[in-house]
Amino acid sequence: MPSRDLLTRAAHAVRTAVWWTQDYAYVSFWQVAGLLLPGGAERFTEPADRRDPPVVLVPGVYESWRFMRPLAAALHRHGHPVHLVPALRYNTGTIPEMARLVAEHLAAADLRDVVVVAHSKGGLIGKYAMLHHDPEGRIQGVVAISTPFAGSPYARWIPLAAVRAFVPTDVTLAALTADLVTNSRITSIYNSFDPHIPGGSHLDGAVNIRLRTPGHFRILSDPELVPTVLAALERTGPDPRATGTTR
């Protein structure tokens, strides 16, 4: 008869496999659905009942803005103008390059007092933009979802430059990790199981919030995500009311 320890490990393996499958089913569905749904980025920029701050949406690597369309639509329904950066395309460039494109878009559109709402790599881009490309203080803060702030050891085994940027010893990533001051302007949202970021997304000095839905991508479907992001938008602005907390 199998031991209790063996049964526990087997149950954990099955549960993890299910979470992996659900995560990739979610990302596959929304990568396709985002292309088929009508309406482009311009529909989200001018809500009838405008609320500040405006949002700039930055997706993760190999993601177009359409992958985050459900979140964009939800924030728009709550009155926040949601701006996209078409030049990012599928976000395969370097973090500094993509951060420069975000900054150029802010300047060209004359967007001010914005909050970057980002998934995965997008959170690193937002932090880099605040540090190196925002002399006028256009970005008030970043709300990062499942962002590999400390990188991922798995990136070493994937022979793609866009992914290897997440190796923990990468020069750009190491420099971002070393900067602790900017973390006070970041809200990091994550969960207890992220198959791509085994070390998690907890960020020292930031507002850290853990949700229940497992998965690197499926966290975007968590029923608490939109209320959590809306609360972060209220908190992140010219006069932030909270930093360095964990829920």
C-alpha positions, 0 to 999 in steps of 0.5 A: 500500500502506498505511503501517505507521503507518496500519495501526497506527492502524487496528489501535488503532481496531479494538481500542478499538472492541472494548473499548468494545463489550465494556464496554457489553455487560458493563454491560448484562448485569449491570444486567439480571441483577442484577434477576433474581437471587434474594436481596436485600442482607440475605443479604450482611451476616452471613457464617458465618465473619466476617472484618473489616473489614466492607464498605460497597458504593457503586456508580457513577452510574446503578448500583444495588447489584445491578450490583456483586452479583458482587463483593459475593458474592465478598467475602461468600464470603471472610467479609466482611460486605457492607452496602448503602445502599438509600437511594442507589437509582441514585446520581443525587444530588450527591456531598455528598448521597450521602455524607450518605446513606452516613454516615446508614446507618453511624450507623443500623446502628452500623457501625464500622471499615468499608471502603467498596468503590466503583465509579466515582462511589462512590469520590468519595462514599467520600472525601467521606464520610471528609472531611465526614461521619465525625466518629466515624471509622467509615470506615477507608478506601476501595477505589475501582475506576475512580473519576474522581478528577480528573473527565472532560473528556467530562462537559462534553458530556453534559447530565445533572446527575448526569454533569456533576458529573464536569467537572474544574472542578466545585466539589465535585470540585475540593475533593476533588482538592485534599485530598491527606491523605485519599488515604493511606486510599484504594486506587485500582484501575484499568486502562490503558483507561477510555473514560469517564476518559481521564485515568485514576484514578491518585491521588497518595498512594494505593495505586494498582493497575493491572489488565489488563482494559480498560473502565470497567465490565468491570474488575469482571470482571477475575480479579485484582479480588477478590484485589486487593480482599481484599488492600486490605481487609487493608491498609486498617484501623486500622493500614494497612501501606502507602500511596503505592505503585503496582503 
